[in-house]
Every structure is written in structure tokens, then in C-alpha cells.
Amino acid sequence: MQHHSMAHAPRIRDDMTVEVALSLMAGAQVDHLVLCDGDDQSTGLVTLARLSVLRDAPTYTDRVRLRDLPEG
């Protein structure tokens, strides 16, 4: 059974950048996205809070892809 928040959350491929994910969240007015692999299989969730913390880190670049995020 799919978790309720995953069933209604926008989906994004894990090869997209953090910047794209943040833009999609803003446009869709959501606080999380479902991550999907190249086969469109759900691999997890990414939240606005997590991406905001990452973006504010001194080591952040706009090239960071969602698949490269540390587990957390």
C-alpha cells in the first residue's frame, strides 16, 4: 500500500538538481516530492526543509543532483 503523502505528491527523477526540485516545489506549492529512478520507480521522498538546509550549506553548488544527497 502506498503512503498517502506519496500518492499525491509530485514525482521527480533523482537525476534532477536540487534547484529544479526547489523550483517544482514552489510552483506546485508542496513541501515534498517523490523521488523516482530512471525506471520511474519510487525511491523515497525529499522535503523542502532538507533541501533548504542543503542549499544553505557552504559546500553547496547548483550542480548537486538529488541522487547524490546523503541519506537522511
Stockholm file with secondary structure:
# STOCKHOLM 1.0

chainA/1-72         MQHHSMAHAPRIRDDMTVEVALSLMAGAQVDHLVLCDGDDQSTGLVTLARLSVLRDAPTYTDRVRLRDLPEG
#=GR chainA/1-72 SS CCCHHHHHSCEEETTSBHHHHHHHHHHHTCSEEEEECTTSCEEEEEEHHHHHHHHTSTTCCTTCBGGGSCCC
#=GC SS_cons        CCCHHHHHSCEEETTSBHHHHHHHHHHHTCSEEEEECTTSCEEEEEEHHHHHHHHTSTTCCTTCBGGGSCCC
//
